Amino acid sequence: MPRRIRLNAFDMNCVGHQSPGLWRHPDDQAARYKDLSYWTDLAQLLERGRFDGLFIADVLGTYDVYGGSHDAAVRQGAQVPVNDPMLLVSAMAHVTEHLGFGITTATGFEHPYPFARRMTTLDHLTRGRIGWNVVTGYLPSGARNMGHDDQLRHDDRYDHADEYLEVLYKLWEGSWEDDAVRRDADAGVFTDPARVHPIGHAGKHFTVPGIHLSEPSPQRTPVIYQAGASDRGRRFAAENAESIFTAAPTRALLKEAVADIRERLSRAGRDPYSARIYNLQTVVTDETSQGARDKHEQLQSYASDEGSLVFMSGWMGIDLSRYDLDDPIGDVESNAIQSAVAAFQQADPDGREWTVRDIAAWGGIGGMGPRTVGSPSEVADELQDWVDETDVDGFNLAYAITPGTFTDVVTHVVPELQRRGVYPGEYESGTLRQKLFGLGDRLPAEHRGSTYRVGGTNSTIPQQVATDHEEPLASSSG
């Protein structure tokens, strides 16, 4: 039986997400990012295409490695201006029934206590369709604008994030018991205070003594997304993530990454398929193969080399403005650049030496992931081959132009995948977690977060205290 393919849409509340310069294309509507109707229209389009969800990236800072300033990023609209992703969700949820929403926020720039309430609020308003992409922050400019000299060291950021998640799990999973909210009008008791517990957290980074302010939402803990590629990042993902994003440029590298992730999940005591893995992918398609190639050529004519190098410089930590576009990569003094290009070249059939211009062209449409150009059947063949060869669950689709790229996928590729029996014709019912795994609303018992439930191995509330309450008084004055 052919393996199911899952699709997720990748966007950002800005004018230039990962295809710099394409905002100039006459069909691109990215400048509508400020209009709520852009987002509600997009959500309805993706729901028609039976996408798992819309994953909204975010940064709190600017890409200022290229040229030593933010000027090029500002000029190119490269993820600046950028608006808050969280404020979009309620409206999109209102016009859809099934589409999930993954929101990116960084653990380094906000205290977990108010964040916990906002995510619970969204889980209520979406009826359990919210997910959270956990990032530790990677732009030094963001840290400086929050009053820090720089980011914490890489592994220290994950140590900080570990405690951040611990606080959240205590609030989401362990503060309110399932039957705490009684809504007993006769007794005059809305919530039984004996079933609402202070979490009493006192750690290295955070002190949170009190209770969660919100009653339990459908999922309690939102679906946890994560995209860390380092050894420490993947260890963090193995302990926490339920959806993992990768950006492998070739099948060989993706197969290796997926196998490593599944092995780490097993070592963490989880089912190796308890996290859905989506690889970054950009699809350019049309009714015919020639039409798709013509479309791709036109899209490339709008791509910005400078904008692409702004991103590449920020992602890899090397100022590529110091080099001429035709300088060979061998002249670039950066291990990160060398290793990344070595990976990219695996997808280059010519085997030639790459230049800085080649780096710009690779990242000009859709970022660092692979790009598939072809007719619906050609794209479907390619996606199926990637899934079959690498064990990946699906694809996080970046756009060249928006919403045109997503419209093309929904119009051309989705029906072809459905015809082959590898893509759903209808949504499954339930919360985002249920749709992804076919299980319950809550975190599974093997997940780290579940151990913070009342009576769990990491709970501060013993089980006997949770189950042996006296009935509350009918009123405080009775």
C-alpha positions as CSV (number, residue, x, y, z in Angstrom):
1,M,0.0,0.0,0.0
2,P,1.5,3.4,-1.0
3,R,2.6,5.6,1.9
4,R,0.5,8.7,2.7
5,I,2.0,12.1,1.9
6,R,1.4,15.0,4.3
7,L,1.6,18.7,3.2
8,N,2.1,21.7,5.4
9,A,2.3,25.4,4.2
10,F,5.2,27.6,5.2
11,D,4.6,31.3,5.4
12,M,5.5,34.3,7.5
13,N,3.7,37.6,8.5
14,C,6.0,39.7,6.2
15,V,6.5,40.6,2.6
16,G,9.6,38.5,1.9
17,H,9.8,35.2,3.6
18,Q,12.2,32.9,1.7
19,S,12.0,34.0,-1.9
20,P,13.6,37.5,-1.8
21,G,12.7,39.7,-4.7
22,L,9.7,37.8,-5.7
23,W,7.5,40.5,-4.1
24,R,8.1,42.3,-7.4
25,H,6.3,39.6,-9.4
26,P,3.0,41.0,-10.8
27,D,1.0,38.0,-9.4
28,D,2.6,38.1,-5.9
29,Q,0.3,39.3,-3.1
30,A,2.8,39.2,-0.2
31,A,2.3,42.9,0.3
32,R,-1.2,42.0,1.5
33,Y,0.3,40.5,4.7
34,K,-1.1,43.4,6.6
35,D,-4.7,42.6,5.5
36,L,-6.6,40.1,7.5
37,S,-8.4,38.9,4.3
38,Y,-5.1,37.7,2.9
39,W,-4.8,35.3,5.8
40,T,-8.4,34.2,5.9
41,D,-8.3,33.6,2.1
42,L,-5.1,31.6,2.4
43,A,-6.5,29.5,5.3
44,Q,-9.5,28.6,3.2
45,L,-7.4,27.7,0.2
46,L,-5.2,25.4,2.3
47,E,-8.2,23.7,3.9
48,R,-9.6,23.0,0.4
49,G,-6.2,21.4,-0.3
50,R,-6.5,19.3,2.9
51,F,-3.2,20.6,4.2
52,D,-2.3,19.5,7.7
53,G,-1.6,23.1,8.7
54,L,-0.2,26.5,8.1
55,F,3.2,27.0,9.7
56,I,4.0,30.6,10.3
57,A,7.7,31.4,10.9
58,D,8.9,34.4,12.8
59,V,12.0,36.3,13.8
60,L,12.5,39.0,16.5
61,G,15.4,40.8,15.0
62,T,16.9,41.6,11.6
63,Y,19.4,39.9,9.3
64,D,22.4,42.2,9.7
65,V,25.4,40.0,9.0
66,Y,25.4,40.9,5.3
67,G,27.3,44.2,5.0
68,G,27.4,44.5,8.7
69,S,24.0,46.3,8.9
70,H,20.3,45.7,8.4
71,D,20.3,48.0,5.3
72,A,20.2,45.2,2.7
73,A,17.5,43.3,4.5
74,V,15.4,46.4,4.8
75,R,16.0,47.3,1.2
76,Q,15.0,43.8,0.0
77,G,12.1,43.3,2.4
78,A,14.0,40.2,3.7
79,Q,11.8,39.2,6.6
80,V,11.5,42.9,7.5
81,P,9.0,44.5,7.9
82,V,7.5,41.6,9.9
83,N,4.4,41.4,12.0
84,D,3.4,39.2,14.9
85,P,2.2,35.7,13.8
86,M,0.0,34.9,16.8
87,L,-2.6,37.6,16.1
88,L,-3.6,36.0,12.8
89,V,-4.8,32.7,14.2
90,S,-8.3,33.6,15.6
91,A,-9.5,35.0,12.3
92,M,-8.2,32.1,10.2
93,A,-9.7,29.6,12.7
94,H,-13.1,31.3,12.4
95,V,-13.3,30.7,8.6
96,T,-12.0,27.1,8.7
97,E,-12.9,23.9,10.6
98,H,-9.9,21.6,10.3
99,L,-6.7,23.4,9.3
100,G,-4.0,23.4,11.9
101,F,-1.9,26.5,12.8
102,G,1.8,26.3,13.9
103,I,3.0,29.6,15.5
104,T,6.7,30.4,16.0
105,T,7.9,32.1,19.1
106,A,11.3,32.1,20.8
107,T,11.9,30.9,24.3
108,G,14.6,33.5,24.9
109,F,12.5,36.6,24.6
110,E,9.4,36.1,26.8
111,H,8.6,34.7,30.2
112,P,6.7,31.4,30.0
113,Y,3.9,32.4,32.3
114,P,2.0,34.9,30.1
115,F,2.9,32.8,27.0
116,A,1.2,29.7,28.5
117,R,-2.0,31.7,28.8
118,R,-1.9,33.0,25.2
119,M,-1.4,29.5,23.8
120,T,-4.2,28.0,25.9
121,T,-6.4,30.9,24.7
122,L,-5.7,30.0,21.1
123,D,-6.2,26.3,21.7
124,H,-9.7,27.1,23.1
125,L,-10.5,29.5,20.2
126,T,-9.3,27.0,17.5
127,R,-11.0,24.1,19.3
128,G,-7.7,22.4,19.6
129,R,-6.0,23.2,16.3
130,I,-2.9,25.1,17.6
131,G,0.7,24.1,17.5
132,W,3.8,25.9,18.8
133,N,7.2,25.9,16.9
134,V,9.8,26.1,19.6
135,V,12.8,28.2,18.6
136,T,15.6,29.4,20.9
137,G,16.4,32.4,18.8
138,Y,19.3,32.8,16.4
139,L,19.6,36.4,15.4
140,P,22.0,38.4,17.6
141,S,20.1,41.6,16.7
142,G,17.1,40.2,18.4
143,A,19.0,39.6,21.6
144,R,20.5,43.1,21.6
145,N,17.1,44.7,21.3
146,M,16.0,42.7,24.3
147,G,18.8,44.2,26.3
148,H,21.4,41.4,26.0
149,D,24.9,41.7,24.6
150,D,24.3,38.6,22.5
151,Q,22.5,35.3,22.3
152,L,23.4,32.7,24.9
153,R,25.8,30.1,23.6
154,H,24.1,27.5,21.4
155,D,23.8,24.6,23.9
156,D,23.0,27.0,26.7
157,R,20.0,28.2,24.7
158,Y,18.6,24.7,24.7
159,D,19.3,24.2,28.4
160,H,17.3,27.4,29.0
161,A,14.6,26.1,26.6
162,D,14.4,22.8,28.6
163,E,13.4,24.7,31.7
164,Y,11.0,26.9,29.7
165,L,9.2,23.7,28.5
166,E,9.2,22.3,32.1
167,V,7.4,25.4,33.3
168,L,4.9,25.2,30.5
169,Y,4.2,21.5,31.0
170,K,3.6,22.1,34.7
171,L,1.1,24.9,33.8
172,W,-0.6,23.2,30.9
173,E,-0.6,19.6,32.2
174,G,-0.4,19.7,36.0
175,S,-2.1,22.8,37.4
176,W,-5.7,22.1,36.6
177,E,-7.2,18.6,37.0
178,D,-9.6,17.4,34.4
179,D,-12.7,17.8,36.5
180,A,-11.6,21.1,38.2
181,V,-14.2,23.1,36.3
182,R,-17.7,22.1,37.7
183,R,-20.0,24.9,36.6
184,D,-22.3,23.9,39.4
185,A,-24.9,26.7,39.5
186,D,-26.9,25.1,42.4
187,A,-23.8,25.0,44.6
188,G,-22.4,28.3,43.4
189,V,-19.1,26.7,42.4
190,F,-17.6,27.3,39.0
191,T,-14.3,25.7,39.7
192,D,-13.3,23.4,42.6
193,P,-10.2,25.1,44.2
194,A,-9.0,21.8,45.6
195,R,-8.5,20.6,42.0
196,V,-6.4,23.6,40.9
197,H,-2.8,23.4,42.0
198,P,0.1,25.9,42.2
199,I,3.1,24.5,40.3
200,G,5.7,25.7,42.7
201,H,8.5,26.0,40.1
202,A,11.8,27.4,41.3
203,G,14.6,26.8,38.8
204,K,17.8,28.3,37.4
205,H,16.0,30.6,35.0
206,F,12.4,30.9,36.2
207,T,10.4,31.1,39.4
208,V,6.7,30.4,38.9
209,P,4.9,29.6,42.2
210,G,1.3,29.9,41.2
211,I,-1.5,28.3,39.2
212,H,-2.1,28.4,35.5
213,L,-4.6,31.2,34.8
214,S,-6.6,29.3,32.1
215,E,-8.8,26.3,32.4
216,P,-7.7,23.2,30.4
217,S,-8.1,23.6,26.6
218,P,-8.8,20.7,24.2
219,Q,-5.2,19.7,23.8
220,R,-3.9,21.3,27.0
221,T,-0.3,21.3,25.5
222,P,-0.3,22.5,21.9
223,V,1.3,20.3,19.3
224,I,5.0,20.9,19.7
225,Y,6.9,21.8,16.5
226,Q,10.7,22.0,16.3
227,A,13.3,22.5,13.6
228,G,16.7,22.2,15.3
229,A,19.4,20.6,13.1
230,S,22.3,20.4,15.5
231,D,23.0,17.5,17.8
232,R,21.7,19.4,20.8
233,G,18.7,20.6,18.8
234,R,17.8,17.0,17.7
235,R,18.1,15.8,21.3
236,F,15.7,18.5,22.4
237,A,13.3,17.5,19.5
238,A,13.5,13.9,20.5
239,E,12.3,14.8,24.0
240,N,9.6,17.3,23.0
241,A,8.7,17.6,19.4
242,E,5.7,16.1,17.7
243,S,6.3,17.7,14.3
244,I,9.9,18.2,13.1
245,F,11.0,20.3,10.2
246,T,14.1,19.6,8.2
247,A,15.7,21.4,5.2
248,A,17.8,18.7,3.6
249,P,18.7,19.6,0.0
250,T,19.1,16.0,-1.2
251,R,17.4,12.7,-0.7
252,A,20.6,11.1,0.7
253,L,21.0,13.8,3.4
254,L,17.3,13.7,4.2
255,K,17.4,9.9,4.6
256,E,20.3,10.2,7.0
257,A,18.5,13.0,9.0
258,V,15.2,11.1,9.2
259,A,16.9,7.9,10.4
260,D,18.8,9.9,13.0
261,I,15.6,11.6,14.3
262,R,13.7,8.3,14.5
263,E,16.6,6.7,16.4
264,R,16.7,9.6,18.8
265,L,13.0,9.3,19.4
266,S,13.5,5.6,20.3
267,R,16.3,6.4,22.6
268,A,14.1,9.0,24.3
269,G,11.5,6.2,25.0
270,R,9.1,7.3,22.3
271,D,7.7,5.6,19.3
272,P,10.0,6.4,16.3
273,Y,7.0,7.6,14.4
274,S,5.5,9.7,17.3
275,A,6.8,12.8,15.5
276,R,5.8,13.8,11.9
277,I,8.8,14.9,9.9
278,Y,8.3,17.5,7.1
279,N,11.1,18.5,4.8
280,L,11.3,21.9,3.3
281,Q,10.3,21.8,-0.4
282,T,9.3,24.4,-3.0
283,V,7.1,23.3,-5.9
284,V,6.7,25.1,-9.2
285,T,4.0,23.4,-11.3
286,D,1.6,23.9,-14.1
287,E,-0.7,21.8,-16.4
288,T,2.3,20.7,-18.5
289,S,6.0,20.2,-18.0
290,Q,6.9,23.0,-20.4
291,G,4.4,25.3,-18.7
292,A,6.1,24.6,-15.3
293,R,9.6,25.2,-16.7
294,D,8.5,28.5,-18.3
295,K,6.9,29.6,-15.0
296,H,10.1,28.7,-13.1
297,E,12.2,30.7,-15.6
298,Q,10.0,33.7,-15.1
299,L,10.1,33.4,-11.3
300,Q,13.9,33.2,-11.4
301,S,14.0,36.5,-13.3
302,Y,12.5,38.3,-10.2
303,A,14.7,36.6,-7.6
304,S,17.2,38.9,-5.8
305,D,20.8,37.8,-5.4
306,E,21.4,40.4,-2.7
307,G,18.3,39.3,-0.8
308,S,19.3,35.7,-1.0
309,L,22.8,36.4,0.3
310,V,21.3,38.4,3.1
311,F,19.5,35.2,4.3
312,M,22.5,33.0,3.6
313,S,24.8,35.3,5.5
314,G,22.4,35.3,8.5
315,W,21.9,31.6,8.5
316,M,25.6,30.7,8.2
317,G,27.2,33.6,10.1
318,I,29.5,34.9,7.3
319,D,29.3,38.2,5.6
320,L,29.0,37.3,1.9
321,S,29.0,40.9,0.8
322,R,32.8,40.7,1.1
323,Y,33.0,38.5,-1.9
324,D,32.3,39.0,-5.6
325,L,29.4,37.1,-7.0
326,D,31.8,35.2,-9.3
327,D,34.3,34.3,-6.6
328,P,34.6,30.5,-6.2
329,I,33.3,29.0,-2.9
330,G,36.8,27.8,-2.2
331,D,37.8,31.5,-1.5
332,V,35.0,31.9,1.1
333,E,36.5,31.5,4.6
334,S,33.6,29.7,6.3
335,N,33.2,26.1,7.3
336,A,29.5,26.6,7.4
337,I,29.4,27.8,3.8
338,Q,31.7,25.0,2.7
339,S,29.7,22.2,4.3
340,A,26.4,23.7,3.1
341,V,27.6,24.0,-0.5
342,A,29.0,20.5,-0.4
343,A,25.5,19.4,0.4
344,F,23.9,21.5,-2.3
345,Q,26.4,20.2,-4.9
346,Q,25.1,16.7,-4.4
347,A,21.9,17.9,-6.1
348,D,23.9,19.5,-9.0
349,P,24.4,17.0,-11.8
350,D,27.2,19.1,-13.4
351,G,29.6,18.6,-10.5
352,R,31.2,22.0,-11.2
353,E,32.8,24.3,-8.7
354,W,30.2,26.6,-7.2
355,T,30.5,30.4,-6.9
356,V,28.9,32.9,-4.6
357,R,26.4,33.5,-7.4
358,D,25.4,29.9,-7.2
359,I,24.7,30.2,-3.5
360,A,22.4,33.1,-4.3
361,A,20.6,31.2,-7.0
362,W,20.1,28.2,-4.8
363,G,18.4,30.3,-2.1
364,G,16.6,32.6,-4.4
365,I,13.4,30.7,-4.4
366,G,12.1,28.9,-1.3
367,G,15.2,29.1,0.9
368,M,17.7,26.2,1.5
369,G,15.5,23.3,0.7
370,P,15.1,21.5,-2.7
371,R,13.0,22.7,-5.5
372,T,10.7,20.6,-7.7
373,V,9.6,21.9,-11.1
374,G,7.2,19.9,-13.4
375,S,3.8,18.9,-14.4
376,P,1.4,17.5,-11.7
377,S,2.4,13.9,-12.5
378,E,6.1,14.8,-12.4
379,V,5.8,16.6,-9.1
380,A,3.8,13.7,-7.7
381,D,6.4,11.2,-8.8
382,E,9.1,13.3,-7.2
383,L,7.3,13.7,-3.9
384,Q,6.5,10.0,-3.7
385,D,10.1,9.1,-4.5
386,W,11.3,11.4,-1.7
387,V,8.9,9.7,0.8
388,D,9.7,6.2,-0.3
389,E,13.5,6.7,-0.3
390,T,13.9,8.8,2.9
391,D,11.0,7.7,5.3
392,V,10.0,11.4,5.6
393,D,6.3,12.0,6.4
394,G,5.7,14.9,4.1
395,F,6.7,18.4,3.0
396,N,6.7,21.9,4.4
397,L,6.0,23.8,1.3
398,A,7.6,27.2,0.8
399,Y,6.2,29.6,-1.8
400,A,7.8,31.4,-4.7
401,I,4.8,33.8,-5.0
402,T,1.9,33.9,-2.7
403,P,-0.8,32.7,-2.8
404,G,0.0,31.6,-6.4
405,T,2.4,28.8,-5.4
406,F,-0.1,27.3,-3.0
407,T,-3.0,27.7,-5.4
408,D,-1.0,25.7,-8.0
409,V,-0.3,22.9,-5.6
410,V,-4.0,22.7,-4.5
411,T,-5.2,22.9,-8.1
412,H,-2.7,20.6,-9.9
413,V,-0.7,18.5,-7.4
414,V,-3.3,17.6,-4.7
415,P,-5.8,16.0,-7.2
416,E,-3.0,13.9,-8.7
417,L,-1.8,12.7,-5.3
418,Q,-5.4,11.9,-4.4
419,R,-5.9,10.0,-7.6
420,R,-2.9,7.9,-6.6
421,G,-4.3,7.2,-3.2
422,V,-1.5,8.8,-1.3
423,Y,-3.3,11.9,-0.1
424,P,-6.6,12.3,1.8
425,G,-9.8,13.3,0.2
426,E,-11.3,14.4,3.5
427,Y,-10.0,15.5,6.9
428,E,-10.1,13.2,9.9
429,S,-12.1,14.7,12.8
430,G,-10.7,16.1,16.0
431,T,-7.9,18.3,17.2
432,L,-4.6,18.9,15.4
433,R,-3.0,16.2,17.5
434,Q,-5.7,13.7,16.5
435,K,-5.4,14.6,12.9
436,L,-1.7,14.1,12.9
437,F,-1.6,10.8,14.8
438,G,-5.1,9.4,15.0
439,L,-4.9,9.2,18.8
440,G,-6.3,11.3,21.6
441,D,-6.3,15.1,22.2
442,R,-3.6,14.9,24.9
443,L,0.1,14.2,24.9
444,P,0.7,10.4,24.8
445,A,1.9,8.8,28.0
446,E,5.5,8.3,26.6
447,H,5.9,12.1,26.0
448,R,8.0,14.1,28.5
449,G,5.2,16.6,29.0
450,S,2.7,13.9,30.2
451,T,4.9,13.2,33.2
452,Y,4.0,16.6,34.7
453,R,0.3,15.7,35.0
454,V,-1.1,15.3,38.5
455,G,0.2,12.1,39.9
456,G,2.9,11.8,37.1
457,T,6.5,11.0,37.7
458,N,7.5,14.7,37.5
459,S,4.4,16.1,39.2
460,T,4.6,18.1,42.4
461,I,1.1,17.1,43.2
462,P,0.9,13.5,44.5
463,Q,-1.9,11.3,43.0
464,Q,-3.5,10.7,46.4
465,V,-3.9,14.4,47.0
466,A,-5.6,14.8,43.6
467,T,-8.1,12.0,44.1
468,D,-9.1,12.5,47.8
469,H,-10.7,15.9,48.0
470,E,-13.5,16.9,50.2
471,E,-16.6,18.4,48.5
472,P,-16.3,22.2,48.5
473,L,-18.7,24.3,50.4
474,A,-21.7,25.6,48.6
475,S,-20.6,29.2,49.1
476,S,-17.9,31.0,51.0
477,S,-20.5,32.4,53.4
478,G,-22.4,29.2,54.0
